[in-house]
Amino acid sequence: MEAVGRARFIRMSPKKLKIVADTIRGKRVEDVLGILPLVNKKGARILFKVVKQAAANALNIEGLKAKEEELFIKDVKIDGGPSYKRVRIGSFGRGSRILKRTSHITVIVSDEK
C-alpha cells in the first residue's frame, strides 16, 4: 500500500528542490525526518513537511497497518508549476524578463521497499 503527500505552488524553483529530493529518495521515513532538519537548505524545510504529511496519511489508511518505522520513501517527484513573469529594466531603455518559478512536490511512501 502507498500513501501520498503533496504540496503545490511552492515559491521555489524545481532545480533547487531536486538537490534535496535526491538525498532522501529510497530511505526510511524515520531516517529522513532525522536528516532533513540538519540540511542547510530552504527546500529541506518544505520537504520535511511533505514527508511528515505523507507519513501521517499512511498511518490513517485502513489497509496499511504499518508503523512510521516501517515506512519507506518510494518516490519523490518535483514538477514545475506556473511561473510568475516580472520585468527588469535593462540598459538603453530595454526590459528583460525575470521568471519567478514555482514547484509541485509529490512524496509517495510505502510499507515495502
N, C-alpha and C positions, 0 to 999 in steps of 0.2 A: 504494500500500500504506500501511497505517496501523499504528501501534503504540500501546499504551495503558499508562499508568502510573496506579496507584490508591493512595490512602491512605484508610483508613476509620476511623471512630470517633475523629476528631481533636477534642481538647477545646478547640474554639474555635467561636464562632458563625459560621454561614454568612454573615451580614451583613458581618462584619469581613473574611472571606476574599474575598468578592466584590469588594471595593475593590481588592485587589491583583490579582485574576484579570483584571479588566477592562483593566489596563495591559499585560498580556502576550499577550492573545488576538490571533492572527494574525501574530505576529512570528516571526523566525527563532530557532531554539533557541540558536544561538551568541550572539545578542544578548541573549536573555532570561537566559542564565546569567551574563552580564556585568552586567545591570541589577539582578537580584534581590538580590545581596549588598549593594548600596548603598541599598536601600529600608529605611527605618527602621520596619518593622512586623514583628510576630511571624509573621504569615501569610506573609511573603516567604520566611522560612527554610523553612517547611513546603512551600510551592510550589516552591522551588528543588530540594528533594529529590525531589519527584514528577516535575518536568520532567526531572531528571537520570535518574531511573528509566525514564521513557518513552523518552528518547533511547537509553539502553543497551538497552532492549527492541527498539528499531527497528534497532539495529546488529546484533542477534543473529538477526533474522528472515532466513531464507534468500532469500525472494522480494524483499526490499528491499535493493537494492545501493547505498544512499545513504551518504554520509559525514555526520558531525554538522553540517558547514557547510551542507548542502543540506536539512536538516530544518526544517519549519515547524510551529508550533503551530496545529493545525486547530481544536481546540475545548478549552475548559476548563469543566468542569461542577462546580459547588459545590452539593451537595444537603444537606439537613438530615438528621441522624441522630437517634438517640433522645436524649431529654433526661433528665438526672438531676433528680429533684424534691427540693428541700430546703425547710425551713420556717424562716422568720424570725419571731421573736416581735415582735408589734406592741403598740400601746397597749391598755389595758383588757383584757389577757389574750388578745387575739386573735392569730391567726397568719396570716402571709401567705406565699404560695408563691414560691419562687425557682426558676427553671429554669436549670440548667447545660446549655447547648446543646452539641451535637456536630455534626460535619460529615463528609461523604463527599466526597472530591476525585477527579475523573477528568480526566486530561490525555491528549488524543489528538494525536499528532504524525504528520505525513505528509511524503512526499517531494515532493509538488506543492502549490502554493499554493492 
